[in-house]
Amino acid sequence: MDIRYSEFTTLISSINKNIQKIKNIEMFEFGLKGNQVQCLYFLFNEPNGISSSKLCKLCGEDKAAISRTIADLENKGLVSQEASGEKKYKNPITLTQKGKDVGVLINDKIQEIWNLSSYNINDQERKYLYSSLHKIDKNLQSVFVRYKEK
């Protein structure tokens, strides 16, 4: 029996659950949820801001989820999005000063956690891991497209 499927899916699921648990624990003090952390992380690393559509791609979320997240972050005073003559979703979302301050703390925590999670993994192993994951993701997307076309 080939156990690759069960081992792979169980490991990916476990990794994702552990990341979510860590996000929830670490971000509790800021009153943030995992999807909000993801958005803040990308916004922190793009000082000139990001459009909603680019944020959707970076976070792997749909427009409705990103729209709700941005609204929550605006209510918390962490982000702003200028309203100009164009449609709002085309305008860049930027961090407020409060958002930048929180972003520094989030970025530091993420670096600390990634360093701990990468313990005993050398650069070559990491390179192969990410290369393999990208290939698997691309292959699964192709499979999905074929199923969708049926």
N, C-alpha and C positions, 0 to 999 in steps of 0.2 A: 504494500500500500504506500502510495506517495503522500508524505505528510507535509510537503511544502506549502500547500494551500492553507491547511489549518495552522501550521506554525507561523507562516507569514501574517495571516489575518489576525491571529491572536496577539502576536508581537506588536503589530501596528496599532491595534486597538488598545493594548496595554500602554504603549508609549503615549498615545493620544490622551487616554484617561489620566495618566500620571501628570502630563503637562497641564491638563485642565485642573486637577487637584492642586498642583503647585501654584498655578495662577490664582485660584480662588483663595488659598491661604495667604499668599504673598500680597495680594491686592486688596484684601479685606480692610487693611488700615486706610486705604485710599477710597474705599467705597466703590471699587471698580469691579467689573465682570471681565471674563476672559476676552470676549470680542472687543470690549472697550480698550483693553490693554493692547491688543493686536493693532488697533487703529492708532493709538497713541504712539506705539513703537515706530510705525511707519512714518507718522507725521513728524516725530522727533528727528528722524533721520533725513527728512526733506524740509529744511528750514524755509523754503519758499512756498511750501504748501503742496497739496495734492488735490486733484479733482475727485469727485465722488466715484466716477467711473474707474479711475486708476486705482483708487483705494479698494474698490470691489475686486479688481484683479489681484492686487497684492495680498488681500486678506482671504481670497477664495470665497467670498460671500456674494449674495445677490444684492441688487440695488435697494430693495426694501429693508433688508437687514442692516445695511450700511447707513441708510437714511435714519432708521431708528437709533442706531448707535451714535451717529453724529448729533442727533437731537438730544440724546441723553448727555453727551459730552458738552454740548453747548449749555444745557441747563446747569451743569456742574461748573461752568465757567472755564473749561479746559481748552475749548476750541472756538474758533469763530469762522464764519463764512460770509464774505461780503456779498451783499445783494446789489447787483448792478443791472444794467439794461438786459443783459443776457439771462438765460435761464440759470437759476441758482445752482443746479447740479454741475454746471460747467465751471463755476468759480472755484478757485482753490480754497481748500480748508486749511487753516493754519492754527498753530498752537497759540494760546494766549500766554502771558507771562506765567500765570499759574500752571498752565499746561506744560510749559517748558520746564518749570521747576519739578513737577511730577515726572516729566519725561526723563530727566536726569536720574532720578531715583529708580524709575522702572528700568531704564537702560542698564544701570549698575546691577540691579537684581538679576536681570536676564543674563548679563555677562557672567555673574557669579554662578548661576544655575547651570549655564552651558559649560562652564569650566569644570564644574563638578560632574556633570553628566558625560563629559568627554574624557574623563580620567581613564588612562590606559589605552586610549585610541590614538594611534599616531597619524600623521598627516596623510600618509599613503592609504591607510585603512579608511580614513574619513573620505578621501577622494573617491575611492572605489564604492563606498557606501552610497554617497550622494549620486554618483554616476549611475549606479544600479537603480536607485529609487527613481531618478528622472526617467530612465528607460522603461521601468515598470509602469510609471504614471502615463507616459506617452502611449505605451502599448494598450493599457486599459482604456484610455480615451478612444483609441482606434476601435477597440472591441465595442465600446458603448455606441459609437457612431454607427457601426454595422447593425447593432441591435435596433437602434432608433430608426434606421432606414427600412427595416422589415415591415 
